[in-house]
Amino acid sequence: MLTINTLQNMRDNDGMTLKNGQPVKYKSGWQVALSGIETRSAAEALKAVKDFGENCGIWFSDGIYYIDQSIRVSTKREALTIGRLCNQISVLCWRNMKLAYC
């Protein structure tokens, strides 16, 4: 389970994807965000994680936590379609950990 200490100890450009509160990594598929929040507060970030049912992506950059409710889909086409509908900038390919821009 994610703790506030884990969030407070994230370094610049650290990130993780959670499924049921546990960090996950997949060998295939695409991760796409449906909605999200930005905050400078670790406490607010933790609240967002809980509000998203602990199924989300977390990134920390320049003092800002980005918490996105996200799902994993099988194809790039599906991920890009969802990403565009949800006004996302990019989606993540699990196989090579690279982004495809919407």
Stockholm file with secondary structure:
# STOCKHOLM 1.0

chainA/1-102         MLTINTLQNMRDNDGMTLKNGQPVKYKSGWQVALSGIETRSAAEALKAVKDFGENCGIWFSDGIYYIDQSIRVSTKREALTIGRLCNQISVLCWRNMKLAYC
#=GR chainA/1-102 SS CCCHHHHHTCCTTEEEEEETTEEECCSSSEEEEEEEEEESCHHHHHHHHHHTTTCEEEEEETTEEEEEEEEEESCHHHHHHHHHHTTCSEEEETTTTEEEEC
#=GC SS_cons         CCCHHHHHTCCTTEEEEEETTEEECCSSSEEEEEEEEEESCHHHHHHHHHHTTTCEEEEEETTEEEEEEEEEESCHHHHHHHHHHTTCSEEEETTTTEEEEC
//
